[in-house]
Amino acid sequence: MDPKQKILNLISLATKAGKVKSGEFSTEQSVKKGRACLVIVAEDASENTKKMFRDMCRYHHVESFCFSSKIVLGHACGKEMRASLSVEDKGLAEAIGKQMTMNGGSEV
């Protein structure tokens, strides 16, 4: 299986389990409330969005990655387009983070 598809499948699984918050506002709230275990920002998100999440994730000690496009991330969450999402389950976040590290997800 394509490594990128494996990551998208894990995001989809986490979404079905109710452990994903998507969209900038929901992702930001998830990080600030200490629920986020991992943040993913679309590669085609604006530089301001990437900087905001990079700084916020560093401050709150949350692992973050740039991965794929807004459309692909949105589709994995069952939505249209999503510039960012957070995973609120430690086990799923670790599995996704491991795949990201091995298969080309870059840090935000």
NORTA-V464965 format. One line per field, one symbol per residue. phi: phi as a letter, one per 30 degrees, with the letter a starting at -180 (. if undefined). burial: # if it has 9 or more other ideal C-beta (glycine too) atoms within 8 Angstrom, else .. A space follows every 50 residues. Layout:
phi=???
burial=???
This chain:
phi=.eeddddddddddddddicbcbjedddddddddicdcabbcddcdddddd dededddddchcdbbcahcedddeddcibdbbdaabccbeddddddeddd ddbidcdd
burial=..##.###.######...#####..######...#########.#...## .###.##..#.######..#.######.#..########..######.## ..#.#..#
